[in-house]
Amino acid sequence: MSEMRTQDELVLVGEGRTAEILSWDDGRVVRLFREGSSRTYALRELDVACAVHEAGIPSPAVYRADSEDGLVKIGNRFGVVMDRIEGSTMLRVLLVKPWQLVRFARACARLHRAVHATRAIDLPSQRERLHRVIDRIAEDIGNEIAGRLHAAVNALPDGDTVCHGDFHPDNILLGMQGPVIIDWGPATSGNPACDVAWTVHLFRYGGSPPGMSLWQRLELTGFRRLFLSVYLRSYLKDSTMSRSDVEQWAFPIAALRLGDGIPEERGFLLRMIREHFASMPDRSS
């Protein structure tokens, strides 16, 4: 597998906030991370994606390149080679077939629960990831609130469940063989309620995926409330997890989202975190 290519030789087949998806050889694509993404970041995604696929979770097969670290390098950007899954994301199909909303929301919940049924694979710690992000944003939120966030995370139950870290309908490809979950970079081992809380946060407050028209963004806003209601009700049905288990992760998740550095969400997230913790007694000591 040759990595001696330029980006101009490859065809763009998709993109997200952190990477572009470009055509490769033999029915494969390369997930090429955006300018500024480090080799360490790309290696983490390579290792996580391999572990997840080997655990039997529906995800693209990943291939280590013929390089010392297994990464593709194009210019000064790093990439991971994986199978190309033919099909659209659940979100894109939903925008064309809105009458499928309830069925897709239930399917989304079933798929997320199936992910959370997998344990004991080699993934980074969810709790350690939260603490690292809180340290990184401490200058933005203030050291006192950062301390309260650290204490809040420590007070919440840990776990050993596979957690995707960015689970939503635009990260589910509806392929010929069934749904396939993509974008495993933030995956961790931890508490599934935290993972569900991330999905809830995205439905309530997240922006629109890149490349959407104004009409699609307006349509998406209308879909979100109903989709979230059906998804959450379906996920919690016959589960030991409750809504309160999910909601108690809301502010650690807001901190995690702030750490993503999305400019249009920054002001709202800062207010949300500061107002909540400023009104609470300090229990960090």
FENQUI-V257608 format. One record per residue. N is the residue number from 1. RES is the residue in three letters. SS is DSSP state (helix for helix, strand for strand, loop for the rest). PHI is phi as a letter, one per 30 degrees, with the letter a starting at -180 (999 if undefined). NEAR is the number of other ideal C-beta (glycine too) atoms within 10 Angstrom. Layout:
BEGIN
{{N RES SS PHI NEAR} {N RES SS PHI NEAR}}
END
This chain:
BEGIN
{{1 MET loop 999 13} {2 SER loop d 8} {3 GLU loop c 14} {4 MET loop d 7} {5 ARG loop b 15} {6 THR loop c 8} {7 GLN helix d 14} {8 ASP helix d 6} {9 GLU helix d 10} {10 LEU loop c 18} {11 VAL loop c 9} {12 LEU strand d 11} {13 VAL strand c 13} {14 GLY strand l 17} {15 GLU strand a 16} {16 GLY loop b 18} {17 ARG loop d 13} {18 THR loop c 16} {19 ALA strand a 22} {20 GLU strand c 19} {21 ILE strand c 21} {22 LEU strand b 21} {23 SER strand d 14} {24 TRP loop b 24} {25 ASP loop c 11} {26 ASP loop h 9} {27 GLY loop i 10} {28 ARG strand c 16} {29 VAL strand b 23} {30 VAL strand c 29} {31 ARG strand d 28} {32 LEU strand c 25} {33 PHE strand d 21} {34 ARG loop d 12} {35 GLU loop e 7} {36 GLY loop j 8} {37 SER loop d 18} {38 SER loop d 10} {39 ARG helix d 12} {40 THR helix d 9} {41 TYR helix d 14} {42 ALA helix d 24} {43 LEU helix d 15} {44 ARG helix d 15} {45 GLU helix d 25} {46 LEU helix e 26} {47 ASP helix d 17} {48 VAL helix d 24} {49 ALA helix d 22} {50 CYS helix d 20} {51 ALA helix d 19} {52 VAL helix d 23} {53 HIS helix d 17} {54 GLU helix d 13} {55 ALA loop d 16} {56 GLY loop j 10} {57 ILE loop d 20} {58 PRO loop d 19} {59 SER strand a 26} {60 PRO loop d 24} {61 ALA loop d 13} {62 VAL strand c 23} {63 TYR strand b 20} {64 ARG loop d 15} {65 ALA loop d 19} {66 ASP loop d 10} {67 SER loop b 11} {68 GLU loop e 6} {69 ASP loop c 13} {70 GLY loop i 17} {71 LEU loop c 21} {72 VAL strand d 26} {73 LYS strand b 17} {74 ILE strand b 18} {75 GLY loop i 10} {76 ASN loop c 8} {77 ARG strand c 19} {78 PHE strand c 24} {79 GLY strand b 27} {80 VAL strand b 28} {81 VAL strand c 25} {82 MET strand b 23} {83 ASP strand d 18} {84 ARG loop d 19} {85 ILE loop c 21} {86 GLU loop d 11} {87 GLY loop k 17} {88 SER loop c 17} {89 THR strand d 21} {90 MET helix e 23} {91 LEU helix d 21} {92 ARG helix d 18} {93 VAL helix d 17} {94 LEU helix d 24} {95 LEU helix d 18} {96 VAL helix d 8} {97 LYS loop b 11} {98 PRO helix d 13} {99 TRP helix d 7} {100 GLN helix d 13} {101 LEU helix e 15} {102 VAL helix d 14} {103 ARG helix d 12} {104 PHE helix d 23} {105 ALA helix d 25} {106 ARG helix d 16} {107 ALA helix d 19} {108 CYS helix d 24} {109 ALA helix d 21} {110 ARG helix d 13} {111 LEU helix d 22} {112 HIS helix d 23} {113 ARG helix d 18} {114 ALA helix d 15} {115 VAL helix e 21} {116 HIS helix d 22} {117 ALA loop d 11} {118 THR loop c 17} {119 ARG strand b 12} {120 ALA loop h 10} {121 ILE loop c 16} {122 ASP loop d 11} {123 LEU loop b 23} {124 PRO loop d 17} {125 SER strand d 14} {126 GLN helix d 26} {127 ARG helix d 20} {128 GLU helix d 13} {129 ARG helix d 21} {130 LEU helix d 25} {131 HIS helix d 17} {132 ARG helix d 13} {133 VAL helix d 19} {134 ILE helix d 23} {135 ASP helix e 13} {136 ARG helix d 14} {137 ILE helix c 20} {138 ALA helix e 17} {139 GLU helix d 9} {140 ASP helix d 17} {141 ILE helix c 20} {142 GLY loop j 15} {143 ASN helix d 9} {144 GLU helix d 13} {145 ILE helix d 24} {146 ALA helix e 22} {147 GLY helix d 17} {148 ARG helix d 23} {149 LEU helix d 26} {150 HIS helix e 18} {151 ALA helix d 14} {152 ALA helix d 21} {153 VAL helix d 23} {154 ASN helix d 12} {155 ALA helix d 9} {156 LEU loop d 17} {157 PRO loop d 11} {158 ASP loop d 13} {159 GLY loop a 19} {160 ASP loop b 15} {161 THR strand d 20} {162 VAL strand d 27} {163 CYS strand b 27} {164 HIS loop d 26} {165 GLY loop j 22} {166 ASP loop a 22} {167 PHE loop d 22} {168 HIS loop a 22} {169 PRO helix d 28} {170 ASP helix d 21} {171 ASN helix c 20} {172 ILE strand b 25} {173 LEU strand c 23} {174 LEU strand c 19} {175 GLY strand d 16} {176 MET loop d 8} {177 GLN loop c 9} {178 GLY strand j 11} {179 PRO strand d 20} {180 VAL strand b 20} {181 ILE strand c 21} {182 ILE loop c 22} {183 ASP loop i 24} {184 TRP loop c 26} {185 GLY loop e 22} {186 PRO loop d 21} {187 ALA loop d 29} {188 THR strand b 22} {189 SER strand c 23} {190 GLY strand a 25} {191 ASN loop c 22} {192 PRO helix d 23} {193 ALA helix d 23} {194 CYS helix d 28} {195 ASP helix d 28} {196 VAL helix d 27} {197 ALA helix d 22} {198 TRP helix d 23} {199 THR helix d 25} {200 VAL helix d 20} {201 HIS helix e 19} {202 LEU helix d 19} {203 PHE helix d 20} {204 ARG helix d 11} {205 TYR helix b 15} {206 GLY loop d 16} {207 GLY loop d 14} {208 SER loop c 17} {209 PRO loop d 19} {210 PRO loop e 10} {211 GLY loop i 10} {212 MET loop d 17} {213 SER loop d 10} {214 LEU helix e 8} {215 TRP helix d 9} {216 GLN helix d 15} {217 ARG helix d 12} {218 LEU helix d 11} {219 GLU helix d 15} {220 LEU helix d 20} {221 THR helix e 10} {222 GLY helix d 10} {223 PHE helix d 18} {224 ARG helix e 14} {225 ARG helix d 11} {226 LEU helix d 14} {227 PHE helix e 22} {228 LEU helix d 16} {229 SER helix e 13} {230 VAL helix d 18} {231 TYR helix e 25} {232 LEU helix d 18} {233 ARG helix d 13} {234 SER helix d 19} {235 TYR helix d 24} {236 LEU helix d 17} {237 LYS loop d 10} {238 ASP loop h 7} {239 SER loop c 15} {240 THR loop d 6} {241 MET loop d 15} {242 SER loop c 11} {243 ARG helix d 13} {244 SER helix d 8} {245 ASP helix d 19} {246 VAL helix d 23} {247 GLU helix d 12} {248 GLN loop d 17} {249 TRP loop c 23} {250 ALA helix e 14} {251 PHE helix d 21} {252 PRO helix e 24} {253 ILE helix d 22} {254 ALA helix d 22} {255 ALA helix d 26} {256 LEU helix d 25} {257 ARG helix d 22} {258 LEU helix d 22} {259 GLY helix d 18} {260 ASP loop d 14} {261 GLY loop i 12} {262 ILE loop d 13} {263 PRO helix e 7} {264 GLU helix d 8} {265 GLU helix c 17} {266 ARG helix e 14} {267 GLY helix d 9} {268 PHE helix d 13} {269 LEU helix d 24} {270 LEU helix d 16} {271 ARG helix d 10} {272 MET helix e 18} {273 ILE helix d 24} {274 ARG helix d 14} {275 GLU helix d 9} {276 HIS helix d 16} {277 PHE helix d 22} {278 ALA helix d 11} {279 SER loop c 7} {280 MET loop c 11} {281 PRO loop d 6} {282 ASP loop d 11} {283 ARG loop c 10} {284 SER loop d 15} {285 SER loop d 5}}
END
